[in-house]
Amino acid sequence: QKEVEQDPGPLSVPEGAIVSLNCTYSNSAFQYFMWYRQYSRKGPELLMYTYSSGNKEDGRFTAQVDKSSKYISLFIRDSQPSDSATYLCAMSVGPPGNQFYFGTGTSLTVIP
Amino acid sequence: DVKVTQSSRYLVKRTGEKVFLECVQDMDHENMFWYRQDPGLGLRLIYFSYDVKMKEKGDIPEGYSVSREKKERFSLILESASTNQTSMYLCASSHDRGSGYTFGSGTRLTVV
């Protein structure tokens, strides 16, 4: 069983839709949770970073962590064509400098 | 902004060649990482380093070695390139105090 599971998609939504991206994990010791966005032929860029359970909001993006269910989500409100990218979840046990475990990524296309 | 610079965006090498991939970061990060990214497999950790002159094997170190002679530079070496090492290689760095990884733009290596 992989440490982190993520539905690869692809996911295609109309502009303005609310998008929900999800990951599940098996290691209950994970405490640091991140979402990265990766445009085609580019390196991943950090979108959201949360510690332990709860919600974090940043503009149109909301990250949610449910440690009891070992489930994390990223919500994108009012999706834009510029949100079209692959979204990767990542998590780690120790301080954020330590090794992260990544999901395989979900490909999202927002149609104008 | 933290910058992680990878020396080449695209590289084509022949089977059996020794290949050097260079990565430099400019924010005094302690930790540096090399990943490869393949469709359907996601990011897989090759090697990482928490300090100068130290290295740790990741999940797929076979056929690779690394060098970290200076804090800002982390090199990945393919001792004898093979076609199954054709991939996107991503370098990342992070601070011990947190904030997640910063990735470089990646090197797309093709071994023919």
Chai-1 contact restraints between the chains, C-beta under 6 A:
chainA,res_idxA,chainB,res_idxB,connection_type,confidence,min_distance_angstrom,max_distance_angstrom,comment,restraint_id
A,M34,B,G100,contact,1.0,0.0,6.0,A-B,restraint_1
A,K42,B,S105,contact,1.0,0.0,6.0,A-B,restraint_2
A,G43,B,L90,contact,1.0,0.0,6.0,A-B,restraint_3
A,G43,B,F103,contact,1.0,0.0,6.0,A-B,restraint_4
A,G43,B,G104,contact,1.0,0.0,6.0,A-B,restraint_5
A,G43,B,S105,contact,1.0,0.0,6.0,A-B,restraint_6
A,G43,B,G106,contact,1.0,0.0,6.0,A-B,restraint_7
A,P44,B,F103,contact,1.0,0.0,6.0,A-B,restraint_8
A,L46,B,G100,contact,1.0,0.0,6.0,A-B,restraint_9
A,Y49,B,G100,contact,1.0,0.0,6.0,A-B,restraint_10
A,P96,B,G98,contact,1.0,0.0,6.0,A-B,restraint_11
A,P96,B,G100,contact,1.0,0.0,6.0,A-B,restraint_12
A,G97,B,N31,contact,1.0,0.0,6.0,A-B,restraint_13
A,G97,B,S94,contact,1.0,0.0,6.0,A-B,restraint_14
A,G97,B,H95,contact,1.0,0.0,6.0,A-B,restraint_15
A,G97,B,D96,contact,1.0,0.0,6.0,A-B,restraint_16
A,F102,B,G42,contact,1.0,0.0,6.0,A-B,restraint_17
A,F102,B,L43,contact,1.0,0.0,6.0,A-B,restraint_18
A,T104,B,G42,contact,1.0,0.0,6.0,A-B,restraint_19
